[in-house]
């Protein structure tokens, strides 16, 4: 129990709230139905392009970000988020992190809808992966600005993780790859706007002595 408390205390607060919110929503959904039932998920806020455009149910672009098709879907997204999200939040702060997560997730869902309309292949979609990829996209830009490293995270490691995840998506059925790409791009663009590299201030010896 103490290990769990220590782990929770060491987490970045906004990212922890987002992770717990996703888990909480999943638990409630499982209690009232089956998260692997497409019709059930559609009824409770999953995204479906025809219903958004024809029925004006625009809220689905947001609510689908907190729904997951089964425990494995939830676990894979939250495992990545709990670590990468903490790093991003410590770097940009709580509010900017929240903006990147939410707007990035929306950007991913909008690109997914555009792709649906272009191909005419409509599917019910849900999950935090667009927002998770927005976090990855933001970190890619920030790491590049910091000469390939941020805390213990390197550009090579992050790039490999993103590439493998995208490859897995393209080689697997039922994965919304356009949401991943949209989130990645939106997250990087948001980081360009929101990230400010901290300046290193040199202190003269005399000034330093006066601060002792």
GROMACS elastic network, one bead per residue, 0.5 to 0.9 nm:
[ bonds ]
;  ai    aj funct       b0    kb
    1     4     6  0.51880   500
    1     5     6  0.63980   500
    1     6     6  0.87367   500
    2     5     6  0.50174   500
    2     6     6  0.60985   500
    2     7     6  0.84813   500
    3     6     6  0.51192   500
    3     7     6  0.60789   500
    3     8     6  0.86321   500
    4     7     6  0.50369   500
    4     8     6  0.61766   500
    4     9     6  0.85853   500
    5     8     6  0.51744   500
    5     9     6  0.61208   500
    5    10     6  0.86449   500
    6     9     6  0.50983   500
    6    10     6  0.62279   500
    6    11     6  0.89073   500
    7    10     6  0.52709   500
    7    11     6  0.66619   500
    8    11     6  0.53618   500
    8    12     6  0.86161   500
    8    13     6  0.88597   500
    8    16     6  0.77476   500
    9    12     6  0.81408   500
    9    13     6  0.84642   500
   10    13     6  0.87851   500
   11    14     6  0.87666   500
   11    15     6  0.75867   500
   11    16     6  0.62722   500
   11    82     6  0.79835   500
   11    83     6  0.86449   500
   11    86     6  0.64778   500
   12    15     6  0.56632   500
   12    16     6  0.60769   500
   12    17     6  0.87482   500
   12    82     6  0.88598   500
   12    85     6  0.80436   500
   12    86     6  0.51505   500
   12    87     6  0.81394   500
   12    89     6  0.65873   500
   12    90     6  0.68666   500
   12    94     6  0.82727   500
   13    16     6  0.50890   500
   13    17     6  0.61942   500
   13    18     6  0.87379   500
   13    86     6  0.83425   500
   13    89     6  0.85774   500
   13    94     6  0.76728   500
   14    17     6  0.50931   500
   14    18     6  0.63173   500
   14    19     6  0.87171   500
   14    85     6  0.89699   500
   14    86     6  0.84839   500
   14    89     6  0.75233   500
   14    93     6  0.89618   500
   14    94     6  0.57668   500
   14    95     6  0.82175   500
   14    97     6  0.78082   500
   14    98     6  0.71747   500
   15    18     6  0.50718   500
   15    19     6  0.61911   500
   15    20     6  0.85874   500
   15    81     6  0.77326   500
   15    82     6  0.69258   500
   15    85     6  0.58729   500
   15    86     6  0.61093   500
   15    89     6  0.71126   500
   15    94     6  0.81286   500
   15    97     6  0.80940   500
   15    98     6  0.80492   500
   16    19     6  0.50978   500
   16    20     6  0.60663   500
   16    21     6  0.84088   500
   16    82     6  0.70905   500
   16    85     6  0.86905   500
   16    86     6  0.80694   500
   17    20     6  0.51609   500
   17    21     6  0.59654   500
   17    22     6  0.86212   500
   18    21     6  0.50209   500
   18    22     6  0.62573   500
   18    23     6  0.86732   500
   18    98     6  0.88270   500
   19    22     6  0.52107   500
   19    23     6  0.62974   500
   19    24     6  0.85721   500
   19    78     6  0.62855   500
   19    81     6  0.74770   500
   19    82     6  0.69470   500
   20    23     6  0.50009   500
   20    24     6  0.58887   500
   20    25     6  0.84901   500
   21    25     6  0.60795   500
   21    26     6  0.84994   500
   21    66     6  0.77318   500
   22    25     6  0.52666   500
   22    26     6  0.62210   500
   22    27     6  0.87435   500
   22    65     6  0.86114   500
   22    66     6  0.53654   500
   22    67     6  0.72001   500
   22    68     6  0.84179   500
   22    74     6  0.78855   500
   22    78     6  0.81459   500
   22   128     6  0.83388   500
   23    26     6  0.50723   500
   23    27     6  0.62319   500
   23    28     6  0.87343   500
   23    66     6  0.86290   500
   23    74     6  0.75789   500
   23    75     6  0.89965   500
   23    78     6  0.84704   500
   24    27     6  0.51738   500
   24    28     6  0.63036   500
   24    29     6  0.86027   500
   25    28     6  0.52086   500
   25    29     6  0.61079   500
   25    30     6  0.86163   500
   25    66     6  0.68462   500
   25    67     6  0.70070   500
   25    68     6  0.89611   500
   26    29     6  0.50649   500
   26    30     6  0.61390   500
   26    31     6  0.86109   500
   26    35     6  0.77269   500
   26    66     6  0.79537   500
   26    67     6  0.65614   500
   26    68     6  0.68050   500
   26    69     6  0.89544   500
   26    70     6  0.83085   500
   26    71     6  0.81583   500
   26    74     6  0.78610   500
   27    30     6  0.51332   500
   27    31     6  0.62061   500
   27    32     6  0.88400   500
   28    31     6  0.50681   500
   28    32     6  0.64152   500
   28    33     6  0.85459   500
   29    32     6  0.53656   500
   29    33     6  0.58662   500
   29    34     6  0.69611   500
   29    35     6  0.64239   500
   29    41     6  0.86166   500
   29    44     6  0.85228   500
   29    67     6  0.83748   500
   30    33     6  0.51654   500
   30    34     6  0.54296   500
   30    35     6  0.60145   500
   30    70     6  0.86891   500
   31    34     6  0.79122   500
   33    37     6  0.81948   500
   33    40     6  0.70164   500
   33    41     6  0.88948   500
   34    37     6  0.54420   500
   34    38     6  0.87155   500
   34    40     6  0.68072   500
   34    41     6  0.80038   500
   34    69     6  0.87475   500
   34    70     6  0.81391   500
   35    38     6  0.75167   500
   35    40     6  0.70094   500
   35    41     6  0.62067   500
   35    67     6  0.81777   500
   35    68     6  0.67715   500
   35    69     6  0.51510   500
   35    70     6  0.53987   500
   35    71     6  0.84680   500
   36    39     6  0.89549   500
   36    40     6  0.80712   500
   36    41     6  0.76209   500
   36    68     6  0.82532   500
   36    70     6  0.53968   500
   37    40     6  0.53029   500
   37    41     6  0.63040   500
   37    42     6  0.86814   500
   37    69     6  0.78758   500
   38    41     6  0.51434   500
   38    42     6  0.60839   500
   38    43     6  0.86002   500
   38    46     6  0.86347   500
   38    69     6  0.82025   500
   38   124     6  0.70818   500
   38   125     6  0.88976   500
   39    42     6  0.50205   500
   39    43     6  0.61472   500
   39    44     6  0.86827   500
   39   124     6  0.87573   500
   40    43     6  0.51476   500
   40    44     6  0.63748   500
   40    46     6  0.88895   500
   41    44     6  0.51107   500
   41    45     6  0.63868   500
   41    46     6  0.54492   500
   41    47     6  0.88396   500
   41    64     6  0.88679   500
   41    67     6  0.77373   500
   41    68     6  0.85097   500
   41    69     6  0.79499   500
   41   124     6  0.83091   500
   41   125     6  0.88347   500
   41   126     6  0.81721   500
   42    45     6  0.55717   500
   42    47     6  0.69139   500
   42    48     6  0.74577   500
   42   124     6  0.68031   500
   42   125     6  0.84274   500
   42   126     6  0.89672   500
   43    46     6  0.72422   500
   44    63     6  0.85937   500
   44    64     6  0.87846   500
   44    67     6  0.87358   500
   45    48     6  0.89787   500
   45    59     6  0.77782   500
   45    60     6  0.53505   500
   45    61     6  0.86009   500
   45    62     6  0.85604   500
   45    63     6  0.55140   500
   45    64     6  0.56995   500
   45    67     6  0.77584   500
   45   126     6  0.84333   500
   46    60     6  0.59514   500
   46    61     6  0.80457   500
   46    62     6  0.89715   500
   46    63     6  0.67122   500
   46    65     6  0.81609   500
   46    66     6  0.88848   500
   46    67     6  0.68567   500
   46    68     6  0.88648   500
   46   124     6  0.64846   500
   46   125     6  0.58636   500
   46   126     6  0.52438   500
   46   127     6  0.84892   500
   47    51     6  0.81070   500
   47    52     6  0.75269   500
   47    58     6  0.89175   500
   47    59     6  0.87522   500
   47    60     6  0.50068   500
   47    61     6  0.59949   500
   47    62     6  0.84623   500
   47    63     6  0.78490   500
   47    64     6  0.55636   500
   47    65     6  0.88247   500
   47   109     6  0.83124   500
   47   113     6  0.88663   500
   47   123     6  0.83043   500
   47   124     6  0.56360   500
   47   125     6  0.50970   500
   47   126     6  0.61474   500
   48    51     6  0.56390   500
   48    52     6  0.63425   500
   48    53     6  0.88936   500
   48    60     6  0.76064   500
   48    61     6  0.86587   500
   48   113     6  0.81475   500
   48   122     6  0.70993   500
   48   123     6  0.62941   500
   48   125     6  0.65348   500
   49    52     6  0.50804   500
   49    53     6  0.61642   500
   49    54     6  0.82967   500
   49   112     6  0.87980   500
   49   113     6  0.57402   500
   49   114     6  0.86995   500
   49   116     6  0.71497   500
   49   117     6  0.77877   500
   49   122     6  0.66971   500
   49   123     6  0.77770   500
   49   124     6  0.79651   500
   50    53     6  0.53011   500
   50    54     6  0.55677   500
   50    55     6  0.75166   500
   50   117     6  0.88165   500
   50   122     6  0.76238   500
   51    54     6  0.53140   500
   51    55     6  0.50150   500
   51    56     6  0.68209   500
   51    57     6  0.61527   500
   51    58     6  0.84926   500
   51    60     6  0.88681   500
   52    55     6  0.56995   500
   52    56     6  0.50268   500
   52    58     6  0.51801   500
   52    59     6  0.80001   500
   52    60     6  0.69477   500
   52    61     6  0.79593   500
   53    56     6  0.53773   500
   53    57     6  0.71160   500
   53    58     6  0.75654   500
   54    57     6  0.80363   500
   55    58     6  0.85147   500
   56    59     6  0.85393   500
   57    60     6  0.61087   500
   57    61     6  0.83955   500
   58    61     6  0.58487   500
   58    62     6  0.78460   500
   59    62     6  0.54907   500
   59    63     6  0.61886   500
   59    64     6  0.85265   500
   60    64     6  0.56317   500
   60    65     6  0.85107   500
   61    64     6  0.60145   500
   61    65     6  0.74149   500
   61   105     6  0.87350   500
   61   106     6  0.63558   500
   61   109     6  0.61609   500
   61   110     6  0.73915   500
   62    65     6  0.57037   500
   62    66     6  0.79138   500
   62   102     6  0.81821   500
   62   105     6  0.79623   500
   62   106     6  0.64622   500
   62   109     6  0.83528   500
   63    66     6  0.58169   500
   63    67     6  0.71273   500
   63   126     6  0.83813   500
   64    67     6  0.52598   500
   64    68     6  0.80715   500
   64   109     6  0.87474   500
   64   125     6  0.71253   500
   64   127     6  0.60788   500
   64   128     6  0.77865   500
   65    68     6  0.81261   500
   65   102     6  0.85729   500
   65   105     6  0.68727   500
   65   106     6  0.81162   500
   65   109     6  0.85093   500
   65   126     6  0.60406   500
   65   129     6  0.78284   500
   65   130     6  0.77689   500
   65   131     6  0.74959   500
   66   126     6  0.74947   500
   66   127     6  0.60689   500
   66   128     6  0.60816   500
   67    74     6  0.82379   500
   67   126     6  0.55360   500
   67   127     6  0.52417   500
   67   128     6  0.73786   500
   68    71     6  0.74906   500
   68    72     6  0.87203   500
   68    73     6  0.59053   500
   68    74     6  0.55258   500
   68   125     6  0.89726   500
   68   126     6  0.58520   500
   68   128     6  0.75965   500
   69    72     6  0.79020   500
   69    73     6  0.58101   500
   69    74     6  0.73009   500
   69   125     6  0.88960   500
   69   126     6  0.71687   500
   69   127     6  0.74025   500
   70    73     6  0.55559   500
   70    74     6  0.65647   500
   70    75     6  0.88344   500
   71    74     6  0.50766   500
   71    75     6  0.59654   500
   71    76     6  0.85847   500
   72    75     6  0.50525   500
   72    76     6  0.61098   500
   72    77     6  0.86606   500
   73    76     6  0.55110   500
   73    77     6  0.65288   500
   73    78     6  0.87760   500
   73   127     6  0.76332   500
   74    77     6  0.54553   500
   74    78     6  0.61152   500
   74    79     6  0.84839   500
   74   127     6  0.76170   500
   74   128     6  0.81858   500
   75    78     6  0.52268   500
   75    79     6  0.58545   500
   75    80     6  0.86310   500
   76    79     6  0.54003   500
   76    80     6  0.66390   500
   76    81     6  0.87963   500
   77    80     6  0.55615   500
   77    81     6  0.62220   500
   77    82     6  0.87470   500
   77   127     6  0.80322   500
   77   128     6  0.65276   500
   77   129     6  0.61199   500
   77   132     6  0.69917   500
   78    82     6  0.58477   500
   78    83     6  0.87298   500
   78   128     6  0.83609   500
   78   132     6  0.85316   500
   79    82     6  0.55313   500
   79    83     6  0.70462   500
   79    84     6  0.89223   500
   80    83     6  0.58699   500
   80    84     6  0.61256   500
   80    85     6  0.78112   500
   80   132     6  0.75167   500
   81    84     6  0.52984   500
   81    86     6  0.76392   500
   81   132     6  0.61583   500
   81   135     6  0.80037   500
   82    85     6  0.56486   500
   82    86     6  0.62560   500
   83    86     6  0.53883   500
   83    87     6  0.66637   500
   84    87     6  0.52348   500
   84    88     6  0.63672   500
   84    89     6  0.87085   500
   84   132     6  0.86087   500
   84   135     6  0.71984   500
   84   136     6  0.73203   500
   84   139     6  0.82023   500
   84   153     6  0.88399   500
   85    88     6  0.51476   500
   85    89     6  0.60708   500
   85    90     6  0.85815   500
   85    97     6  0.80987   500
   85   101     6  0.88183   500
   85   132     6  0.79907   500
   85   135     6  0.64436   500
   85   136     6  0.84507   500
   86    89     6  0.51769   500
   86    90     6  0.61645   500
   86    91     6  0.85981   500
   87    90     6  0.53346   500
   87    91     6  0.63427   500
   87    92     6  0.89065   500
   87   139     6  0.84229   500
   87   150     6  0.81235   500
   87   151     6  0.76388   500
   87   153     6  0.84762   500
   88    91     6  0.50738   500
   88    92     6  0.61741   500
   88    93     6  0.78573   500
   88    97     6  0.67497   500
   88   135     6  0.70498   500
   88   136     6  0.87390   500
   88   138     6  0.77614   500
   88   139     6  0.65117   500
   88   142     6  0.88530   500
   89    92     6  0.53488   500
   89    94     6  0.56983   500
   89    95     6  0.85333   500
   89    96     6  0.77544   500
   89    97     6  0.52426   500
   89    98     6  0.83079   500
   90    93     6  0.56628   500
   90    94     6  0.77397   500
   90    97     6  0.87110   500
   91    97     6  0.86782   500
   91   142     6  0.88033   500
   91   150     6  0.86641   500
   91   195     6  0.83144   500
   91   197     6  0.89630   500
   92    95     6  0.81343   500
   92    96     6  0.59376   500
   92    97     6  0.62085   500
   92   191     6  0.87577   500
   92   194     6  0.76906   500
   92   195     6  0.61833   500
   92   196     6  0.77741   500
   93    96     6  0.57093   500
   93    97     6  0.59828   500
   93    98     6  0.86513   500
   94    97     6  0.51476   500
   94    98     6  0.61861   500
   94    99     6  0.87351   500
   95    98     6  0.50955   500
   95    99     6  0.62709   500
   95   100     6  0.87229   500
   96    99     6  0.50052   500
   96   100     6  0.62081   500
   96   101     6  0.85919   500
   96   191     6  0.88609   500
   96   194     6  0.67256   500
   96   195     6  0.83113   500
   97   100     6  0.51457   500
   97   101     6  0.61447   500
   97   102     6  0.86291   500
   97   135     6  0.82348   500
   98   101     6  0.51003   500
   98   102     6  0.60451   500
   98   103     6  0.82416   500
   99   102     6  0.53766   500
   99   103     6  0.56633   500
   99   104     6  0.76508   500
   99   190     6  0.83314   500
  100   103     6  0.55045   500
  100   104     6  0.53250   500
  100   105     6  0.80136   500
  100   131     6  0.78328   500
  100   134     6  0.65843   500
  100   135     6  0.68060   500
  100   138     6  0.76354   500
  100   186     6  0.81300   500
  100   187     6  0.58737   500
  100   188     6  0.88736   500
  100   190     6  0.62300   500
  100   191     6  0.74657   500
  100   194     6  0.86589   500
  101   104     6  0.52645   500
  101   105     6  0.59993   500
  101   106     6  0.86448   500
  101   130     6  0.86837   500
  101   131     6  0.50499   500
  101   132     6  0.71029   500
  101   133     6  0.87934   500
  101   134     6  0.62247   500
  101   135     6  0.62993   500
  101   183     6  0.88811   500
  101   187     6  0.76299   500
  102   105     6  0.51423   500
  102   106     6  0.62468   500
  102   107     6  0.86052   500
  102   131     6  0.64274   500
  102   134     6  0.86982   500
  103   107     6  0.60456   500
  103   108     6  0.86014   500
  103   131     6  0.77929   500
  103   134     6  0.83910   500
  103   183     6  0.85932   500
  103   186     6  0.76422   500
  103   187     6  0.79853   500
  103   190     6  0.84222   500
  104   108     6  0.62494   500
  104   109     6  0.87061   500
  104   130     6  0.68105   500
  104   131     6  0.52842   500
  104   132     6  0.83099   500
  104   133     6  0.78610   500
  104   135     6  0.77481   500
  104   182     6  0.77253   500
  104   184     6  0.75428   500
  104   185     6  0.81454   500
  104   186     6  0.51259   500
  104   187     6  0.51368   500
  104   188     6  0.87936   500
  104   190     6  0.77772   500
  105   108     6  0.51166   500
  105   109     6  0.63239   500
  105   110     6  0.86924   500
  105   128     6  0.70897   500
  105   129     6  0.76188   500
  105   132     6  0.74672   500
  105   133     6  0.79713   500
  105   134     6  0.65497   500
  105   179     6  0.79105   500
  105   180     6  0.88644   500
  105   182     6  0.81513   500
  105   183     6  0.56258   500
  105   186     6  0.82022   500
  105   187     6  0.84322   500
  106   109     6  0.50694   500
  106   110     6  0.61196   500
  106   111     6  0.86532   500
  106   130     6  0.75855   500
  106   131     6  0.75151   500
  106   179     6  0.88739   500
  106   182     6  0.87296   500
  106   183     6  0.76657   500
  106   186     6  0.88359   500
  107   110     6  0.51358   500
  107   111     6  0.62851   500
  107   112     6  0.85795   500
  107   130     6  0.77433   500
  107   131     6  0.84566   500
  107   134     6  0.86223   500
  107   179     6  0.77541   500
  107   182     6  0.57380   500
  107   183     6  0.57429   500
  107   184     6  0.89787   500
  107   185     6  0.83842   500
  107   186     6  0.59173   500
  107   187     6  0.85065   500
  108   111     6  0.52825   500
  108   112     6  0.62114   500
  108   113     6  0.87615   500
  108   129     6  0.85890   500
  108   131     6  0.72304   500
  108   133     6  0.84479   500
  108   134     6  0.79996   500
  108   178     6  0.69167   500
  108   180     6  0.61682   500
  108   181     6  0.67697   500
  108   184     6  0.76476   500
  108   185     6  0.82894   500
  108   186     6  0.72893   500
  109   113     6  0.62262   500
  109   114     6  0.86529   500
  109   125     6  0.88826   500
  109   130     6  0.68240   500
  109   178     6  0.80097   500
  109   179     6  0.52834   500
  109   180     6  0.86633   500
  109   182     6  0.72639   500
  109   183     6  0.77887   500
  110   113     6  0.50553   500
  110   114     6  0.62257   500
  110   115     6  0.86431   500
  110   179     6  0.76469   500
  110   182     6  0.76824   500
  111   115     6  0.61774   500
  111   116     6  0.85771   500
  111   178     6  0.61501   500
  111   179     6  0.61384   500
  111   181     6  0.81513   500
  111   182     6  0.54914   500
  111   183     6  0.84485   500
  112   115     6  0.51320   500
  112   116     6  0.62183   500
  112   117     6  0.87580   500
  112   176     6  0.71442   500
  112   177     6  0.78750   500
  112   180     6  0.85687   500
  112   181     6  0.88770   500
  112   182     6  0.73820   500
  113   117     6  0.62656   500
  113   118     6  0.85845   500
  113   122     6  0.84500   500
  113   178     6  0.85922   500
  113   179     6  0.85597   500
  114   117     6  0.51731   500
  114   118     6  0.61594   500
  114   119     6  0.87004   500
  114   178     6  0.89207   500
  115   119     6  0.60987   500
  115   120     6  0.80933   500
  115   121     6  0.83441   500
  115   178     6  0.69603   500
  116   119     6  0.53514   500
  116   120     6  0.54537   500
  116   121     6  0.53695   500
  116   122     6  0.54015   500
  116   123     6  0.78251   500
  117   120     6  0.50695   500
  117   121     6  0.72935   500
  117   122     6  0.75879   500
  118   121     6  0.81428   500
  119   122     6  0.81726   500
  123   174     6  0.88544   500
  125   175     6  0.88163   500
  125   176     6  0.73007   500
  126   129     6  0.85818   500
  126   176     6  0.88124   500
  127   130     6  0.74706   500
  127   131     6  0.86854   500
  128   131     6  0.53841   500
  128   132     6  0.60999   500
  128   133     6  0.86596   500
  129   133     6  0.59872   500
  129   134     6  0.84208   500
  129   176     6  0.87158   500
  129   179     6  0.73970   500
  129   180     6  0.62886   500
  129   183     6  0.79514   500
  130   133     6  0.51803   500
  130   134     6  0.62684   500
  130   135     6  0.88690   500
  130   176     6  0.87862   500
  130   177     6  0.88950   500
  130   178     6  0.86463   500
  130   179     6  0.50557   500
  130   181     6  0.76722   500
  130   182     6  0.69581   500
  130   184     6  0.73807   500
  131   135     6  0.64514   500
  131   136     6  0.87535   500
  131   179     6  0.87108   500
  131   180     6  0.81422   500
  131   183     6  0.58334   500
  131   184     6  0.82252   500
  131   187     6  0.80635   500
  132   135     6  0.51313   500
  132   136     6  0.64569   500
  132   137     6  0.87223   500
  132   180     6  0.81955   500
  132   183     6  0.74448   500
  132   184     6  0.82604   500
  133   137     6  0.59810   500
  133   138     6  0.84730   500
  133   162     6  0.79657   500
  133   179     6  0.85112   500
  133   180     6  0.57322   500
  133   181     6  0.74693   500
  133   182     6  0.82087   500
  133   183     6  0.50896   500
  133   185     6  0.84249   500
  133   186     6  0.88856   500
  133   187     6  0.72462   500
  134   138     6  0.61247   500
  134   139     6  0.85404   500
  134   180     6  0.80563   500
  134   181     6  0.87465   500
  134   182     6  0.79691   500
  134   185     6  0.70339   500
  134   186     6  0.61241   500
  134   188     6  0.69119   500
  134   190     6  0.86687   500
  135   138     6  0.51935   500
  135   139     6  0.62164   500
  135   140     6  0.86705   500
  135   183     6  0.80773   500
  135   184     6  0.74327   500
  135   187     6  0.59684   500
  135   188     6  0.81831   500
  136   139     6  0.50811   500
  136   140     6  0.61509   500
  136   141     6  0.88445   500
  136   158     6  0.75577   500
  136   159     6  0.87627   500
  136   162     6  0.72584   500
  136   183     6  0.85984   500
  136   184     6  0.64192   500
  136   187     6  0.72167   500
  136   188     6  0.80025   500
  137   140     6  0.51038   500
  137   141     6  0.65754   500
  137   142     6  0.87921   500
  137   162     6  0.87983   500
  137   183     6  0.73593   500
  137   185     6  0.62161   500
  137   186     6  0.73695   500
  137   189     6  0.81280   500
  137   190     6  0.89277   500
  137   191     6  0.80646   500
  138   141     6  0.53751   500
  138   142     6  0.62615   500
  138   143     6  0.86065   500
  138   184     6  0.75684   500
  138   185     6  0.85023   500
  138   186     6  0.82368   500
  138   189     6  0.74232   500
  138   190     6  0.69521   500
  138   192     6  0.79955   500
  138   195     6  0.87658   500
  139   143     6  0.58197   500
  139   144     6  0.83045   500
  139   150     6  0.84305   500
  139   155     6  0.86038   500
  139   158     6  0.81139   500
  139   187     6  0.82857   500
  139   188     6  0.74823   500
  139   191     6  0.78715   500
  140   143     6  0.53276   500
  140   144     6  0.61977   500
  140   145     6  0.87463   500
  140   148     6  0.88181   500
  140   155     6  0.66800   500
  140   158     6  0.71661   500
  140   159     6  0.73598   500
  140   188     6  0.70285   500
  141   144     6  0.51266   500
  141   145     6  0.63317   500
  141   146     6  0.87872   500
  141   187     6  0.88343   500
  141   188     6  0.57801   500
  141   189     6  0.84249   500
  141   191     6  0.66966   500
  141   192     6  0.72457   500
  142   146     6  0.62844   500
  142   147     6  0.89288   500
  142   148     6  0.86165   500
  142   149     6  0.86531   500
  142   150     6  0.77602   500
  142   188     6  0.84444   500
  142   191     6  0.70686   500
  142   192     6  0.82414   500
  142   195     6  0.73576   500
  142   197     6  0.83640   500
  143   147     6  0.64165   500
  143   148     6  0.50383   500
  143   149     6  0.52221   500
  143   150     6  0.56177   500
  143   153     6  0.81853   500
  143   154     6  0.71252   500
  143   155     6  0.60224   500
  144   147     6  0.54010   500
  144   148     6  0.51376   500
  144   149     6  0.74954   500
  144   155     6  0.70478   500
  145   148     6  0.73582   500
  145   149     6  0.87394   500
  145   197     6  0.78115   500
  146   149     6  0.59004   500
  146   150     6  0.66865   500
  146   197     6  0.80857   500
  147   150     6  0.85350   500
  147   155     6  0.86136   500
  148   153     6  0.85611   500
  148   154     6  0.56843   500
  148   156     6  0.77295   500
  149   152     6  0.70699   500
  149   153     6  0.57506   500
  149   155     6  0.59914   500
  149   156     6  0.88881   500
  150   153     6  0.51929   500
  150   154     6  0.63323   500
  150   155     6  0.82320   500
  151   154     6  0.80792   500
  153   156     6  0.85997   500
  153   157     6  0.68662   500
  153   158     6  0.70225   500
  154   157     6  0.53241   500
  154   158     6  0.62634   500
  154   159     6  0.84812   500
  155   158     6  0.51772   500
  155   159     6  0.58308   500
  155   160     6  0.83697   500
  156   159     6  0.51158   500
  156   160     6  0.60105   500
  156   161     6  0.85314   500
  157   160     6  0.52071   500
  157   161     6  0.62125   500
  157   162     6  0.87272   500
  158   161     6  0.50584   500
  158   162     6  0.61997   500
  158   163     6  0.85362   500
  159   162     6  0.51575   500
  159   163     6  0.60139   500
  159   164     6  0.85125   500
  160   163     6  0.50656   500
  160   164     6  0.60158   500
  160   165     6  0.84706   500
  161   164     6  0.52826   500
  161   165     6  0.61511   500
  161   166     6  0.86119   500
  162   165     6  0.51613   500
  162   166     6  0.61230   500
  162   167     6  0.85073   500
  163   166     6  0.51713   500
  163   167     6  0.60225   500
  163   168     6  0.85279   500
  164   167     6  0.50065   500
  164   168     6  0.60502   500
  164   169     6  0.85322   500
  165   168     6  0.51131   500
  165   169     6  0.62264   500
  165   170     6  0.87775   500
  166   170     6  0.62598   500
  166   171     6  0.86058   500
  166   177     6  0.71361   500
  166   180     6  0.74548   500
  166   181     6  0.82164   500
  167   170     6  0.51654   500
  167   171     6  0.60984   500
  167   172     6  0.85204   500
  168   171     6  0.51585   500
  168   172     6  0.60215   500
  168   175     6  0.88254   500
  169   172     6  0.52659   500
  169   173     6  0.75777   500
  169   174     6  0.83268   500
  169   175     6  0.54568   500
  169   176     6  0.74204   500
  169   177     6  0.59966   500
  169   180     6  0.87076   500
  170   173     6  0.76904   500
  170   175     6  0.73405   500
  170   176     6  0.87356   500
  170   177     6  0.65879   500
  171   175     6  0.88814   500
  172   175     6  0.64789   500
  173   176     6  0.89049   500
  175   178     6  0.88072   500
  176   179     6  0.55809   500
  176   180     6  0.68022   500
  177   181     6  0.62938   500
  177   182     6  0.85126   500
  178   181     6  0.51150   500
  178   182     6  0.59268   500
  178   183     6  0.83984   500
  179   182     6  0.50056   500
  179   183     6  0.59276   500
  179   184     6  0.84310   500
  180   183     6  0.52208   500
  180   184     6  0.61387   500
  180   185     6  0.87182   500
  181   184     6  0.50461   500
  181   185     6  0.62012   500
  181   186     6  0.85183   500
  182   185     6  0.52934   500
  182   186     6  0.60180   500
  182   187     6  0.84117   500
  183   186     6  0.51244   500
  183   187     6  0.58633   500
  183   188     6  0.84819   500
  184   187     6  0.52872   500
  184   188     6  0.63027   500
  184   189     6  0.87652   500
  185   188     6  0.52564   500
  185   189     6  0.62689   500
  185   190     6  0.86569   500
  186   189     6  0.51276   500
  186   190     6  0.60907   500
  186   191     6  0.85780   500
  187   190     6  0.51222   500
  187   191     6  0.61865   500
  187   192     6  0.87432   500
  188   191     6  0.51112   500
  188   192     6  0.64205   500
  188   193     6  0.89338   500
  189   192     6  0.51131   500
  189   193     6  0.66098   500
  189   194     6  0.87817   500
  190   193     6  0.51000   500
  190   194     6  0.59454   500
  190   195     6  0.80344   500
  191   194     6  0.50022   500
  191   195     6  0.51286   500
  191   196     6  0.87334   500
  192   195     6  0.59989   500
  192   196     6  0.85212   500
  193   196     6  0.84366   500
  196   199     6  0.88798   500
  203   206     6  0.81961   500
  203   207     6  0.63292   500
  203   208     6  0.61221   500
  204   207     6  0.52525   500
  204   208     6  0.61517   500
  204   209     6  0.86895   500
  205   208     6  0.50040   500
  205   209     6  0.61613   500
  205   210     6  0.87114   500
  206   209     6  0.51902   500
  206   210     6  0.64357   500
  206   211     6  0.89312   500
  207   210     6  0.51842   500
  207   211     6  0.65591   500
  208   211     6  0.52426   500
  208   212     6  0.69046   500
  209   212     6  0.55363   500
